[in-house]
Amino acid sequence: MIELVLTAAGSQRVRFAISPLEEVLGAVQTLLGVRTPPARLPWLSGVPDVPELTAVLSARHYITEFLSPPPEGPETTASAQLRAVRATPPSQVALELSMVDADLSQLPSDPATARDVLADQLETVWNAVLAPQWPRLRELLAADIAHRTRLLGSGGLAAMLSELHPRVRLSGTSVLVDVRARERLEIDARGLLLIPAVFAWPNVGVVTVPPWQVSLLYPARGVAALWTSSSAPPEALAEVLGRTRALLLATLDRPAATTELARRHGLAPATVSAHLTALRGAGLLASERRGHRVLYRRTELGDALLTGKI
């Protein structure tokens, strides 16, 4: 059990962020069989030749923190994280690599050289495997953050954590995480960082190694349906709303942005935008701005109309 104590300095600072490099690590570990695939991922069929990175990620219990440094926020890019990896002090690299429970004999003995080799291989995997899929992954992660933020605002930290993961709960002034490790850490003025991830399922992880910010990694919502086709809307509804508007309404079982919906259905963004505006005007959708994107989701009225309960 890990106990994260919410001190006076850190108790009011709970924030969310997206980590592109965490998805790189998760994708490679999934291909290695270390992690369970979160869903049917037809694009995840192979990984470039990255032997040193593969060696690190073959570990079962610890794979370093510096290869996926805690991101600044929801807008963090892979490029920014790769710069942070390459800027990691050699002493920190050496410390973390010494904790990895895998055979790292093929890594360069010099920690700075090993860091740079691993950073280059991370970038290779990102460009070849994750970057082409990132817009869709990113929309799902942003939708998860929007949902958790609403819960945090309406019900507080306890309500938000209660559905974050079965192994996470709030007890008094502490966040308890049911994992093998046994630690008690005070959350400092930087607060607690919450990072949704596509490849975290079904587990939860905690970053506790100094000097990194204490972070909680958890499975994002909606991963199971990420690469499945949306069901066709009811024919009667399509006759009333029009086929495209009914299709968009049926699709929005999880929040999504205009560009994602346009890609998914092969429509022009301007066309999708016009239909979303009309559906929102009728009270069937709600929207929320997250960074540079606007996410749309069905309202209770939209759910009722789609299921014929109105």
Protein Blocks (a to p, Z undefined) as FASTA:
>chain_A
ZZddddfklmmmccddddfklmmmmmmmmmnomaccfbdcfklnbccddfklmmmmmpmk
bgcjklmgcdfblmlcfklmmmmmmmpcfklmmmmmmmpccdfklpcfblklmmmmmmmm
mmmmmmmmmmmmmmmmmmmmmmmmmmmmmmmmmnojmlmmmmmpmkbccehjaccdddfb
dcdddddfkopaddddfklpccdcddfbdfbdcddddddehklmmmcccddddfklmmmn
opklmmmmmmmmpccdfklmmmmnopafklmmmmmmmmmmnopaccddehjbccddddfk
lmmmmnopZZ
